[in-house]
């Protein structure tokens, strides 16, 4: 018996572990492990848990239709997984385990412990690359080191992809008679562990839905992506991040679909489609970094010297930021959108992260944790990479003097205030000319229903730059 262990790769198509397990005639079974306590320790958002489990339900039905049973185990923490998995392998007569590589340090330690435990039972483990187009460690400098700046990594990644190419693995064919599948909603122990398993209608699950979104984006928006991607009031992005984070679609499928749509793989900014491809390369960059620099999974900065930065801690200020009460409309709209929908536009993620770290001088780790506790697309590599980039502690050529002005960012990327008025209802009736600096207009109207700016950005910016310069002394 071969066993396929699904994790953040909840799909049939382009799943190397599933594809290799299904080679040959030996019986195949599948597994998903529910770890509520560990998920809470990792700050996994409830909306992400529900989305993931809804996809597990969908996956279980699809596997059952192929004659492959999906086993569910509830194992509270990663430390308990090796014994639980060894017991299952013994009960089911498993001789080989297949899984796609995990990139986070806790998950890697768990997998090493699993390999050791199963080796005692003569069960061989096969770990494959299902999370990246090119496996971590493939894109290195001439001296064999990890690139620490994105642009040269991107050039090397594109060159390596041209040299090696990639393969899209097909979904397996039926391996026997269809099997019954008991929905997760009917399993009391799942409900008891995670509460009601309702899915937000904004985020339907399924590989077909992920491919539908991808195809619509490629047909309608990819050619204009470079011009529209920064405007949150415009549907200019793919909105695929939850599906990529859960592994409902793979990055290889995205690259292949882009190539098919254009008839070529773009190589430079001058070519249509390159800007979106480069976003996929950013995703690869952060995932490669996480594997090759394990301390990034341990709440440590990419640049060790920045651990000495004198971050502030003001609970009231953090609460105002997290609840969207800063007095800066674009920041407040973004945070209220996140809290309501579980998703935030990428430009807005940069704005609010800069505000927390460079205006309020609050540690990036607190913002990183808050995002993970709310995001449906929470992904340690991308979330950590983005927060450290914004905070000036991460992989960037010249970070510390980059301080986003929240007012001018709003004026530039939400010029008419459409996004702001959607989420900051106090400003729904304000004229566009005042929407980014509404306080004088509100005072003239005798209104006090929107807070004054909690900090002076110009003063806060100077303080942020001084924090970093102090490290040079």
C-alpha positions as CSV (number, residue, x, y, z in Angstrom):
1,X,0.0,0.0,0.0
2,X,1.2,3.5,-0.9
3,X,0.0,6.5,1.2
4,X,-0.2,10.1,-0.1
5,X,0.0,12.7,2.7
6,X,-1.8,15.9,1.6
7,X,-0.9,19.2,3.3
8,X,-0.8,22.5,1.5
9,X,-1.3,20.8,-1.9
10,X,-5.0,20.0,-1.9
11,X,-5.4,19.2,-5.6
12,X,-5.4,16.2,-8.0
13,X,-3.7,18.0,-11.0
14,X,0.0,18.8,-10.9
15,X,0.5,17.1,-7.6
16,X,3.9,15.3,-7.8
17,X,3.4,13.2,-4.6
18,X,0.0,11.9,-5.9
19,X,1.3,11.3,-9.4
20,X,4.3,9.3,-8.2
21,X,2.3,7.3,-5.7
22,X,-0.2,6.4,-8.5
23,X,2.6,5.0,-10.7
24,X,2.2,1.3,-10.9
25,X,-0.6,-1.0,-9.8
26,X,-0.1,-1.0,-6.0
27,X,-3.1,0.2,-4.0
28,X,-3.1,3.9,-3.0
29,X,-4.7,5.6,-0.1
30,X,-4.5,9.3,1.0
31,X,-4.3,11.2,4.3
32,X,-5.0,14.6,5.7
33,X,-4.1,15.5,9.3
34,X,-6.2,18.0,11.2
35,X,-4.1,19.7,13.9
36,X,-6.3,22.3,15.6
37,X,-3.9,23.1,18.5
38,X,-0.9,23.5,16.2
39,X,-2.9,25.7,13.8
40,X,-3.8,28.0,16.6
41,X,-0.2,28.2,17.7
42,X,0.7,29.2,14.2
43,X,-2.0,31.9,14.2
44,X,-3.9,30.3,11.4
45,X,-7.0,32.4,10.6
46,X,-10.3,30.7,11.2
47,X,-11.4,31.7,7.7
48,X,-8.3,29.9,6.3
49,X,-9.1,26.8,8.3
50,X,-12.6,26.6,7.0
51,X,-11.5,27.3,3.5
52,X,-8.9,24.5,3.7
53,X,-11.2,22.0,5.2
54,X,-13.9,22.8,2.6
55,X,-11.3,21.9,0.0
56,X,-10.4,18.7,1.9
57,X,-14.0,17.8,1.7
58,X,-14.0,18.4,-2.1
59,X,-10.7,16.5,-2.4
60,X,-12.1,13.6,-0.5
61,X,-15.1,13.3,-2.8
62,X,-12.9,13.5,-5.9
63,X,-10.4,10.9,-4.6
64,X,-13.3,8.6,-3.6
65,X,-14.6,8.8,-7.2
66,X,-11.1,7.6,-8.3
67,X,-11.2,4.7,-5.9
68,X,-8.7,6.3,-3.5
69,X,-9.8,6.5,0.1
70,X,-8.9,9.7,2.1
71,X,-8.2,9.0,5.7
72,X,-8.6,11.9,8.2
73,X,-6.6,12.0,11.4
74,X,-7.0,14.5,14.2
75,X,-3.6,15.0,15.8
76,X,-3.4,18.1,18.0
77,X,0.3,19.1,17.5
78,X,3.1,18.3,15.1
79,X,5.0,16.5,17.9
80,X,2.3,13.8,18.0
81,X,2.2,13.2,14.2
82,X,5.1,10.7,13.9
83,X,3.5,8.2,16.3
84,X,0.0,8.7,14.8
85,X,1.2,8.3,11.3
86,X,3.3,5.2,12.2
87,X,0.2,3.6,13.7
88,X,-1.9,4.3,10.6
89,X,0.8,2.9,8.3
90,X,1.0,-0.2,10.5
91,X,-2.9,-0.6,10.5
92,X,-3.1,-0.1,6.7
93,X,-0.1,-2.1,5.6
94,X,1.6,1.0,4.1
95,X,5.1,0.4,2.7
96,X,5.7,3.8,1.0
97,X,4.7,7.4,2.0
98,X,4.6,10.2,-0.5
99,X,4.3,13.9,0.3
100,X,5.3,17.2,-1.2
101,X,8.0,19.1,0.6
102,X,7.1,21.5,3.4
103,X,9.2,24.7,3.6
104,X,8.5,26.0,7.2
105,X,10.9,24.9,9.9
106,X,8.3,23.4,12.3
107,X,6.9,21.4,9.4
108,X,10.4,20.3,8.2
109,X,11.2,19.1,11.7
110,X,7.9,17.2,11.9
111,X,8.7,15.5,8.5
112,X,12.2,14.5,9.6
113,X,10.7,12.9,12.7
114,X,8.2,11.1,10.5
115,X,10.9,9.8,8.3
116,X,12.8,8.5,11.4
117,X,9.7,6.9,12.9
118,X,8.6,5.2,9.6
119,X,12.1,3.9,8.9
120,X,11.8,1.7,12.0
121,X,8.8,0.1,10.3
122,X,10.6,-0.2,6.9
123,X,8.3,2.4,5.4
124,X,10.2,4.5,2.8
125,X,9.4,8.2,2.6
126,X,9.4,10.2,-0.7
127,X,9.5,14.0,-0.4
128,X,8.8,15.9,-3.7
129,X,8.7,19.5,-4.8
130,X,5.1,20.5,-5.1
131,X,5.2,24.0,-3.7
132,X,7.5,25.8,-6.2
133,X,8.1,25.9,-9.9
134,X,11.9,25.4,-9.3
135,X,12.9,23.6,-6.1
136,X,14.4,25.6,-3.2
137,X,18.2,25.5,-3.6
138,X,18.1,25.4,-7.4
139,X,18.6,29.2,-7.9
140,X,21.8,30.2,-6.3
141,X,24.6,32.7,-7.0
142,X,27.8,31.7,-8.7
143,X,29.4,31.1,-5.3
144,X,26.5,28.8,-4.3
145,X,24.8,31.2,-2.0
146,X,21.1,32.3,-1.8
147,X,20.4,35.5,-3.6
148,X,19.6,38.2,-1.1
149,X,18.1,40.8,-3.5
150,X,15.1,40.0,-5.6
151,X,16.1,41.4,-9.1
152,X,19.2,39.1,-9.6
153,X,17.2,36.2,-8.2
154,X,14.5,36.9,-10.8
155,X,17.0,36.9,-13.7
156,X,18.6,33.7,-12.5
157,X,15.2,32.1,-11.9
158,X,14.1,32.9,-15.5
159,X,17.3,31.6,-16.9
160,X,17.1,28.4,-14.9
161,X,13.5,27.9,-16.0
162,X,14.5,28.2,-19.6
163,X,17.3,25.7,-19.1
164,X,15.2,23.1,-17.3
165,X,11.6,23.7,-18.3
166,X,8.9,22.1,-16.1
167,X,6.3,19.4,-16.3
168,X,2.6,19.6,-15.4
169,X,1.5,16.3,-13.8
170,X,-1.9,15.1,-14.9
171,X,-4.5,14.1,-12.4
172,X,-4.6,10.3,-11.8
173,X,-7.0,8.1,-13.6
174,X,-9.5,5.9,-11.7
175,X,-7.8,3.1,-9.7
176,X,-10.9,1.1,-8.9
177,X,-14.6,1.3,-8.2
178,X,-15.9,4.6,-6.7
179,X,-15.9,4.7,-2.9
180,X,-18.4,6.3,-0.5
181,X,-17.3,9.6,1.1
182,X,-18.7,11.0,4.4
183,X,-18.8,14.8,4.3
184,X,-16.8,16.6,7.0
185,X,-19.9,18.3,8.2
186,X,-21.3,14.9,9.3
187,X,-18.2,14.1,11.4
188,X,-18.8,15.3,14.9
189,X,-15.1,15.3,15.9
190,X,-14.3,17.7,13.1
191,X,-17.1,20.1,14.1
192,X,-16.1,19.9,17.8
193,X,-12.5,20.7,16.9
194,X,-13.1,23.6,14.5
195,X,-16.6,24.9,15.0
196,X,-19.1,25.4,12.1
197,X,-17.6,24.5,8.8
198,X,-19.4,27.1,6.7
199,X,-17.5,28.6,3.7
200,X,-17.5,32.3,2.9
201,X,-19.4,32.5,-0.5
202,X,-16.7,35.0,-1.7
203,X,-14.2,32.1,-1.7
204,X,-15.7,28.9,-3.3
205,X,-13.4,25.9,-3.2
206,X,-12.4,23.5,-5.9
207,X,-9.8,23.1,-8.6
208,X,-12.3,24.1,-11.3
209,X,-13.0,27.4,-9.5
210,X,-9.2,28.1,-9.2
211,X,-8.8,27.4,-12.9
212,X,-11.8,29.5,-13.8
213,X,-10.4,32.5,-11.9
214,X,-7.0,32.0,-13.5
215,X,-8.5,31.9,-17.0
216,X,-10.7,34.9,-16.5
217,X,-7.7,36.9,-15.3
218,X,-5.6,35.8,-18.2
219,X,-8.3,36.6,-20.7
220,X,-9.5,40.0,-19.2
221,X,-6.7,41.5,-17.1
222,X,-3.2,40.1,-17.5
223,X,-2.2,42.4,-20.3
224,X,-3.1,45.5,-18.3
225,X,-1.9,44.1,-15.0
226,X,1.1,46.3,-14.8
227,X,-1.1,49.4,-15.0
228,X,-4.0,48.2,-12.9
229,X,-2.6,46.0,-10.2
230,X,-2.0,48.8,-7.6
231,X,-5.6,50.1,-7.6
232,X,-7.7,48.3,-5.0
233,X,-11.0,49.7,-6.4
234,X,-10.2,48.0,-9.8
235,X,-10.5,44.2,-10.4
236,X,-7.0,44.2,-11.8
237,X,-5.5,41.2,-9.9
238,X,-5.9,37.5,-10.2
239,X,-7.2,37.0,-6.6
240,X,-5.6,33.5,-6.7
241,X,-3.6,33.8,-3.5
242,X,-6.0,31.7,-1.3
243,X,-5.9,29.0,-3.9
244,X,-2.2,29.1,-4.2
245,X,-1.8,29.1,-0.4
246,X,-4.0,26.0,0.0
247,X,-2.4,24.3,-3.0
248,X,-5.7,24.1,-4.9
249,X,-3.7,25.3,-7.9
250,X,0.0,25.1,-8.4
251,X,2.4,27.9,-9.5
252,X,3.5,25.7,-12.4
253,X,-0.1,25.6,-13.6
254,X,-0.1,29.4,-13.5
255,X,3.1,29.8,-15.5
256,X,1.9,27.2,-18.0
257,X,-1.4,29.0,-18.5
258,X,0.3,32.3,-18.9
259,X,2.6,30.8,-21.5
260,X,-0.4,29.3,-23.4
261,X,-2.3,32.5,-23.3
262,X,0.5,34.6,-24.7
263,X,2.2,32.0,-26.9
264,X,5.5,32.7,-25.2
265,X,7.1,33.1,-21.7
266,X,7.8,36.8,-21.1
267,X,11.4,37.6,-20.2
268,X,11.4,41.4,-19.5
269,X,9.2,44.3,-18.5
270,X,8.8,45.3,-22.1
271,X,6.7,42.1,-22.8
272,X,3.0,41.8,-21.8
273,X,2.5,39.4,-19.0
274,X,5.9,39.8,-17.4
275,X,4.7,41.9,-14.4
276,X,2.4,39.1,-13.3
277,X,5.0,36.4,-13.9
278,X,7.4,38.4,-11.8
279,X,4.9,38.3,-8.9
280,X,5.0,34.5,-9.1
281,X,8.8,34.8,-9.0
282,X,8.5,36.9,-5.8
283,X,6.5,34.1,-4.4
284,X,9.3,31.7,-5.3
285,X,11.9,34.0,-3.9
286,X,10.3,34.2,-0.4
287,X,9.8,30.4,-0.4
288,X,13.4,29.7,-1.3
289,X,14.5,32.1,1.4
290,X,12.4,30.4,4.0
291,X,14.0,27.0,3.2
292,X,17.6,28.2,3.0
293,X,17.4,30.6,5.9
294,X,15.4,28.7,8.6
295,X,15.7,31.5,11.2
296,X,13.0,33.4,9.1
297,X,10.6,30.8,10.5
298,X,11.7,31.7,14.0
299,X,10.6,35.3,14.3
300,X,14.1,36.6,13.5
301,X,14.9,39.3,11.0
302,X,16.6,38.6,7.6
303,X,19.2,41.3,8.5
304,X,20.5,40.2,12.0
305,X,21.6,43.7,13.0
306,X,18.0,45.0,12.8
307,X,17.2,42.8,15.8
308,X,18.5,45.7,17.9
309,X,16.0,48.2,16.6
310,X,14.1,50.0,19.4
311,X,10.6,49.1,18.4
312,X,7.8,50.7,20.5
313,X,4.8,48.9,22.0
314,X,1.6,50.9,22.5
315,X,-1.4,48.5,22.9
316,X,-3.9,51.3,22.2
317,X,-2.1,52.3,19.0
318,X,-1.9,48.7,17.8
319,X,-5.7,48.3,18.5
320,X,-6.4,51.5,16.5
321,X,-4.4,50.1,13.6
322,X,-5.9,46.6,13.7
323,X,-9.5,48.0,13.9
324,X,-9.1,50.7,11.2
325,X,-9.2,53.7,13.5
326,X,-6.0,55.5,12.6
327,X,-7.4,58.6,11.0
328,X,-5.7,57.8,7.7
329,X,-8.5,56.8,5.4
330,X,-6.6,54.4,3.1
331,X,-5.1,52.5,6.1
332,X,-8.5,52.3,7.9
333,X,-10.3,51.1,4.7
334,X,-7.6,48.4,4.2
335,X,-7.8,47.1,7.7
336,X,-11.6,47.0,7.8
337,X,-11.6,45.2,4.5
338,X,-9.2,42.6,5.9
339,X,-11.2,42.1,9.1
340,X,-14.5,41.6,7.1
341,X,-13.3,39.6,4.1
342,X,-10.1,37.8,5.2
343,X,-8.2,39.3,2.2
344,X,-6.3,42.5,1.4
345,X,-5.0,43.9,-1.9
346,X,-1.2,43.7,-2.1
347,X,-0.7,47.5,-2.5
348,X,-2.7,47.9,0.7
349,X,-0.7,45.3,2.5
350,X,2.4,47.4,1.9
351,X,0.7,50.6,3.0
352,X,-0.6,49.3,6.3
353,X,2.6,47.4,7.1
354,X,4.6,50.6,6.5
355,X,2.2,52.5,8.7
356,X,2.5,50.1,11.6
357,X,6.3,49.9,11.5
358,X,7.4,53.3,10.2
359,X,4.6,55.5,11.5
360,X,3.8,53.8,14.8
361,X,7.2,52.1,15.2
362,X,5.6,48.9,16.3
363,X,7.4,45.6,15.7
364,X,6.7,43.9,12.4
365,X,6.2,40.6,14.1
366,X,3.0,41.8,15.7
367,X,1.7,42.9,12.3
368,X,2.8,39.6,10.8
369,X,0.9,37.6,13.4
370,X,-2.2,39.8,13.0
371,X,-2.2,39.2,9.3
372,X,-1.9,35.4,9.8
373,X,-4.8,35.5,12.2
374,X,-7.0,37.1,9.7
375,X,-5.9,36.2,6.1
376,X,-7.6,33.5,4.1
377,X,-4.3,33.3,2.1
378,X,-2.0,33.3,5.1
379,X,1.3,31.9,4.0
380,X,4.4,32.2,6.2
381,X,6.9,32.7,3.4
382,X,5.0,35.5,1.6
383,X,3.6,37.1,4.8
384,X,7.0,37.2,6.5
385,X,8.8,38.4,3.4
386,X,6.3,41.2,2.9
387,X,6.4,42.4,6.4
388,X,10.1,42.4,6.7
389,X,10.4,44.2,3.3
390,X,8.0,46.9,4.6
391,X,9.8,47.1,8.0
392,X,13.2,47.5,6.5
393,X,14.6,44.3,8.1
394,X,14.2,42.0,5.1
395,X,15.7,41.1,1.7
396,X,15.9,44.5,0.0
397,X,18.6,46.6,-1.5
398,X,17.8,49.9,0.2
399,X,15.0,49.5,2.7
400,X,15.2,51.7,5.7
401,X,14.5,55.1,4.1
402,X,11.5,53.7,2.2
403,X,8.6,55.1,4.3
404,X,5.2,55.2,2.6
405,X,3.2,58.4,3.1
406,X,-0.3,57.0,3.7
407,X,-2.0,60.1,2.4
408,X,-0.2,60.3,-0.9
409,X,-0.5,56.6,-1.3
410,X,-4.2,56.9,-1.1
411,X,-4.3,59.8,-3.5
412,X,-2.2,57.9,-6.0
413,X,-3.9,54.5,-5.9
414,X,-7.5,55.3,-4.9
415,X,-7.7,58.8,-6.4
416,X,-11.5,59.1,-6.3
417,X,-11.8,57.4,-2.9
418,X,-14.0,54.6,-4.2
419,X,-12.3,51.9,-2.1
420,X,-12.1,54.2,1.0
421,X,-15.8,55.0,0.8
422,X,-16.7,51.3,0.5
423,X,-15.1,50.4,3.7
424,X,-15.0,53.6,5.8
425,X,-18.7,54.2,6.0
426,X,-18.3,57.4,7.9
427,X,-16.8,58.9,4.8
428,X,-19.4,57.5,2.3
429,X,-20.8,61.0,1.5
430,X,-17.5,63.0,1.5
431,X,-16.5,64.7,-1.8
432,X,-13.6,63.1,-3.6
433,X,-11.5,66.3,-3.1
434,X,-11.5,65.7,0.6
435,X,-11.6,62.0,1.0
436,X,-7.9,61.5,1.7
437,X,-7.7,64.4,4.2
438,X,-11.3,64.5,5.4
439,X,-10.8,66.3,8.8
440,X,-11.3,69.9,7.8
441,X,-14.4,69.0,5.8
442,X,-15.8,67.0,8.8
443,X,-15.1,69.9,11.1
444,X,-17.0,72.3,8.8
445,X,-19.9,69.9,8.9
446,X,-19.7,69.7,12.7
447,X,-19.0,66.0,12.6
448,X,-16.8,64.0,14.9
449,X,-17.6,60.5,13.7
450,X,-14.1,59.8,12.2
451,X,-10.9,60.0,14.2
452,X,-8.2,62.6,13.8
453,X,-4.8,61.3,12.5
454,X,-3.2,59.4,15.4
455,X,0.3,60.5,14.4
456,X,1.9,63.2,12.3
457,X,3.4,61.3,9.4
458,X,6.2,63.8,8.8
459,X,7.4,63.5,12.4
460,X,7.0,59.7,12.5
461,X,9.0,59.3,9.3
462,X,12.0,61.2,10.7
463,X,11.9,59.0,13.8
464,X,11.7,55.8,11.7
465,X,14.8,56.8,9.8
466,X,16.6,57.8,13.0
467,X,15.9,54.3,14.3
468,X,17.8,52.7,11.5
469,X,20.6,55.2,11.4
470,X,21.3,54.5,15.0
471,X,22.3,51.0,14.1
472,X,25.2,52.4,12.1
473,X,26.7,54.1,15.1
